[in-house]
């Protein structure tokens, strides 16, 4: 078991303010800093500490080493038919993705369905944020992106693919279903925690440098690789995200010669009302949500959850103030002082 | 191990002719019968016997019991912006899907991206066929459909979702990558074979009526359920396909009150040339294919495969005549005589 870590409860406004302050100190215009801060705090609030304010340490380093340019605006590089291509110009990924959402909202009015790519962004944050926002506006969306290679092909040894998240949003009134998962068997961050705590990891997660499955997290850091989730099927998802995220966006797959870094992103948005009456769609989803959550659980007292339920529970817990590990919050306060 | 079954080698033209003949005998117009026959023979040739000519037994029963109407044409019920909704009118699913492809080809010329739904079709066959055809024309596509419930939610007991296939086609010259997998841990047909042969099935495939994992295929038939592949992530895919396949198409999810039967289908087609230069996309994919297949295998002499490789190997084997189990081929000959 992991050791218990002291938790601080920080008010939303305080967390937002400090986060924005740090982003401004490294050269981000105030409006953009507030927007990126909002994304990080939303992730923290939803219980995804790995995508929360801890990222400020990495993000400020990105600016220092020139891999993020904090004061550029994303550029719409092509807009034809029901397609849009955006160049993030190595600014903040969240700003480029929110720009993509703005473009989607405008163009979908007449088109009902739109495909958008984003390239040249270092880290777009938590994909669930974007598909959830669209779902609350009654749009269905799919989203994915590639990233630096750490995952082996099914039956292979080398690190070929990123952890490559896949996300989808399904409108359902105020509580849309929000799917957002890495196509790797585990996030790399979880291996790091297991290594620090000298814990074993689950089977099917990692292979060592000889391609042999290992329960030792060190196997990954000593020349091994993560495995895709779900065997050859998860491999197909991982490959699809790497190749299509990279090649359609123009950011290139990690498996190609021109790949540098970053999240090559694809976003597909659909308005269900273009296909079926709005109330028919809403009825189908609401009834399905009720049916799924009332299914007999395999294990007593462990009801079946919908995608997004875990995050909603965390948000409810964080309503009076957002929980964060004290050492992490202290390090963010220190970071702000050093800048 | 399964017992060896005698194999017959049947010429492509003979298999096509008999298949079309059977479909015509139950009232299918010749052109449509030839087209559905082509789909079944393509699946047989690619090594997917479960989606091959054995389906004729089921298909002719569908016509007898009125769940398929063999002589109707699919109808375009709405066409707005970059969206199209098609009603298969309970005719052959393959005819409705090929109509969807025709519509996609026309509309994508100006739009570059299009989303199409198909409802009221009993069985659309192998999704890989459609995404492969589009990939050979240099279109990227995603496709999925829901179906009769046999799969439990992650952590649940009841059969809620279909085996719900997900497919994607990635253009790569004459050998596109073709992804096509069930989001259930196994096809139901494989359980049937294991039961007949009194074999155990793999872990993570089936739960019994008490929600307990079982290696006995009978557990499924005695009130159990299939599991989704890949734990909670596969569950998310299965749920997404059920809800979006059903609700956007208007065929309804199996988890809703209005579901009757059939494959509620979503097809998304993109032309990469609308986003990036054609040669950039082609280079990224070709380089990635080479990189992935040249990765060091985890197990010596077991090179890593690309999605679609297994089918291409089967096609090569079947070039001089298509292999089929003799008892199945005999039963198809008998079927034709009885009609």
Interface residues (C-beta under 8 A of the other chain):
Chain A: X78 X80 X81 X82 X83 X85 X110 X111 X112 X113 X114 X115 X117 X140 X142 X152 X153 X154 X155 X156 X157 X158 X160 X168 X170 X177 X179 X181 X183 X207 X211 X212 X229 X230 X231 X232 X233 X234 X236 X237 X239 X240 X242 X243 X244 X246 X247 X248 X249 X250 X252 X253 X255 X256 X257 X258 X268 X270 X271 X272 X274 X275 X276 X280 X281 X283 X284 X285 X287 X288 X291 X292 X295 X296 X297 X298 X299 X302 X303 X304 X305 X306 X307
Chain B: X78 X80 X81 X82 X83 X85 X110 X111 X112 X113 X114 X115 X117 X140 X142 X152 X153 X154 X155 X156 X157 X158 X160 X168 X170 X177 X179 X181 X183 X207 X211 X212 X229 X230 X231 X232 X233 X234 X236 X237 X239 X240 X242 X243 X244 X246 X247 X248 X249 X250 X252 X253 X255 X256 X257 X258 X268 X270 X271 X272 X274 X275 X276 X280 X281 X283 X284 X285 X287 X288 X291 X292 X295 X296 X297 X298 X299 X302 X303 X304 X305 X306 X307
